[in-house]
Amino acid sequence: MLKVGIDIGGTKIAGGVVDADGRIVDKVRVDTPVDTRALADAVIDMARHFSAGHEVAAVGVAAAGFIDRDRATVIHAPNIAWRNEPLKATLEAGIDVPVTIENDANAAGWAEFRFGAGRDVDNMVMLTMGTGVGGAIVLDGELFRGGHGIAAELGHIRFTRDGLPCGCGQNGCIEQYASGRALQREANAIADGGGIGEALAELRAEKGSISGPAVSRLVLAGDPGATEALRRVATALGEACGGFQAVLDPELFVIGGGVAQLGEDLLAPVRLAYETSLPGYGDRPVADFAIAQLVNDAGLIGAADLAGREA
């Protein structure tokens, strides 16, 4: 059985035809239109393109934002002007097969659970360290969506009282301390302090700013300033995971996003902070940690696999 998965990003729409084993057999990328009607038309055109060349059973669409319990309406999207947008109905009016709408982090987490790093467990939490922190929860083999459909916004759990302002309207959210953007902020602070921040300061003077990939390259080269910036961010993430463990008790945490490309350099301080934050540590089972395997394809693979499941 072939399904189409379409992942709507802030700048690109990635779509693919996915088989029952999570393999992409055809793939297309286009720029994301700014106008919402043009965006919907682009998704419809992509689905029709795939249907013309393949026998497609359903279409899954992943998008950032709050998706209602019926997986039909985008209640709120942070980067697109969707407010209570009946996206499922809009797309099905132009597509001849059933359409499923899913939050993008949920879709990526589901893909990792089904076909990636989480395929051997039943209970998994995925955290994606990008501009913010995305989350997905799988409990007893089922994607957890909550009573209103918008659960697993793990990046917006308050991490510290009266903390840094967050785009969600609150202060102190975990994504302000454990994201790719947080890594850049910590790197700049260390550069300002001199000492171990010398290489970071030189980089900023040369390039005008400190990018996340540049910090990662310095970490891999053993630079002490960049390594300290990573330790601070990884510690915040690990401490948050200790709290998630107390509530959800997953067998596995899967870490994705650009920062996750650092692999064990990231996971080692995450594990340390997790263990020291875990209630009852030493007398209870602990979770494993793994790096996401499907990288940029996870959203479309997960959306495709979820397509049609509610029918």
KAGIMO-V114232 format. One record per pair of residues at least 6 apart in sequence whose C-alpha atoms are under 8 Angstrom apart, sorted by the first residue. I is the first residue (numbers start at 1). J is the second residue. Records with the same first field share a line. If there is no record, write none. Layout:
# KAGIMO-V114232
I->J / J
This chain:
# KAGIMO-V114232
1->19 / 20 / 56 / 57
2->17 / 18 / 19 / 20 / 54 / 55 / 56 / 57 / 58
3->17 / 18 / 19 / 56 / 57 / 58 / 59 / 60 / 304 / 305 / 307
4->15 / 16 / 17 / 18 / 47 / 50 / 56 / 58 / 59 / 60 / 300 / 303 / 304 / 307
5->15 / 16 / 17 / 18 / 59 / 60 / 61 / 62 / 299 / 300 / 301 / 302 / 303 / 304 / 305 / 307
6->13 / 14 / 15 / 16 / 43 / 59 / 60 / 61 / 62 / 299 / 300 / 303 / 304
7->13 / 14 / 15 / 61 / 62 / 63 / 104 / 299 / 300 / 303
8->14 / 32 / 61 / 62 / 63 / 64
9->32 / 63 / 64
10->32 / 79 / 80
11->31 / 32
12->29 / 30 / 31 / 32
13->29 / 30 / 31 / 32 / 43
14->27 / 28 / 29 / 30 / 300
15->27 / 28 / 29 / 46 / 300
16->24 / 25 / 26 / 27 / 28 / 50 / 300 / 301
17->24 / 25 / 26 / 27 / 50 / 304
18->24 / 25 / 26 / 301 / 304 / 305
19->25
20->305
21->115
22->111 / 115 / 301 / 305
23->301
24->301
26->50
28->46
32->39
33->39 / 42
34->80
36->80 / 81 / 82
40->87 / 90 / 91
43->91
44->91 / 94 / 95
47->59 / 95
48->95
50->56
56->97
57->97 / 98 / 308
58->97 / 98 / 99 / 100 / 304 / 307 / 308
59->97 / 98 / 99 / 100 / 303 / 304 / 307 / 308
60->99 / 100 / 101 / 102 / 300 / 303 / 304 / 305 / 306 / 307 / 308
61->99 / 100 / 101 / 102 / 300 / 303 / 304 / 307
62->101 / 102 / 103 / 104 / 107 / 299 / 300 / 303
63->101 / 102 / 103 / 104
64->77 / 78 / 79 / 103 / 104 / 105
65->74 / 75 / 76 / 77 / 78 / 103 / 104
66->74 / 75 / 76 / 77 / 103 / 149 / 150
67->73 / 74 / 75 / 76 / 101 / 102 / 103 / 149 / 150
68->74 / 75 / 148 / 149 / 150
69->145 / 147 / 148 / 149 / 150
70->149
71->88 / 100 / 101 / 102 / 149
72->86 / 87 / 88 / 89 / 100 / 101
73->84 / 85 / 86 / 87 / 88 / 101
74->82 / 83 / 84 / 85 / 86 / 87
75->82 / 83 / 84 / 85
76->82 / 83 / 84 / 85
77->83
87->101
88->99 / 100 / 101
91->99
92->98 / 99
98->307 / 308
99->307 / 308
100->303 / 306 / 307 / 308
101->303 / 307
102->303
104->299 / 303
105->128 / 134 / 135 / 136 / 299
106->135 / 136 / 137 / 143 / 152 / 302
107->298 / 299 / 300 / 301 / 302 / 303 / 306
108->136 / 298 / 299 / 300 / 301 / 302 / 303
109->125 / 126 / 135 / 136 / 137 / 138 / 298 / 299 / 302
110->136 / 138 / 143 / 302
111->294 / 298 / 299 / 301 / 302 / 303 / 305
112->118 / 119 / 292 / 293 / 294 / 298 / 302
113->119 / 120 / 121 / 124 / 138
116->292 / 293 / 294
117->254 / 290 / 291 / 292 / 293
118->124 / 252 / 254
121->251 / 252
122->138 / 139 / 140 / 141 / 251
123->137 / 138 / 139 / 140 / 141 / 249 / 250 / 251 / 252
124->137 / 138 / 139 / 250 / 251 / 252 / 253 / 254
125->135 / 136 / 137 / 138 / 250 / 252 / 253 / 254
126->134 / 135 / 136 / 137 / 253 / 254 / 255 / 256
127->133 / 134 / 135 / 136 / 154 / 253 / 254 / 255 / 256
128->134 / 135 / 255 / 256 / 257
129->178 / 179 / 180 / 255 / 256 / 257 / 258 / 259 / 260
130->179 / 180 / 181 / 257 / 258 / 259
131->179 / 180 / 181
132->155 / 175 / 176 / 178 / 179 / 180 / 181
133->154 / 155 / 156 / 174 / 175 / 178 / 179
134->153 / 154 / 155
135->152 / 153 / 154 / 155
136->143 / 144 / 152 / 153 / 154
137->143 / 144 / 145 / 152
138->144
139->250
144->151 / 152
145->151 / 152
154->174
155->173 / 174 / 175
156->168 / 173 / 174 / 175
157->173 / 174
158->171 / 172 / 173 / 174
159->172 / 173 / 174 / 240
160->171 / 172 / 173 / 174
161->171 / 172
162->171 / 172
163->171 / 172 / 173
164->171 / 172 / 173 / 176
165->171 / 172 / 173 / 176
166->172 / 173 / 175 / 176
174->236 / 237 / 240
175->182
176->182
177->183 / 233 / 236 / 237
178->233 / 234 / 236 / 237
179->233 / 259
180->212 / 258 / 259
181->212
182->233
183->212 / 215 / 229 / 230 / 233
184->210 / 211 / 212 / 215
186->229 / 232 / 233
187->197 / 200 / 210 / 215 / 225 / 226 / 229
188->200 / 201 / 210
190->196 / 197 / 200 / 225 / 229
191->197 / 198 / 199 / 200 / 201 / 225
192->201
194->201
196->224 / 225
197->224 / 225 / 226
198->225
199->223 / 225
200->210 / 215 / 225 / 226
203->209 / 210
204->210
212->259
213->258
215->226
216->226 / 259 / 262
218->226 / 227
219->226 / 227 / 230 / 265
220->262
230->266
231->266 / 269
234->266 / 267 / 269 / 270 / 273
235->269 / 270 / 272 / 273 / 274
236->270 / 273
237->270 / 273 / 274
238->269 / 270 / 271 / 272 / 273 / 274 / 275 / 277
239->270 / 273 / 274 / 276 / 277 / 278
240->274
241->274
242->273 / 274 / 275 / 276 / 277 / 278 / 279
243->277 / 278
245->278 / 287
246->278 / 279
249->287
250->287
251->286 / 287 / 288
252->287 / 288 / 289 / 290
253->287 / 288 / 289 / 290
254->289 / 290 / 291 / 292
255->289 / 290 / 291 / 292
256->291 / 292 / 295
257->295
259->266
260->266 / 291 / 292
261->291
263->291
267->289 / 290
271->289
275->281
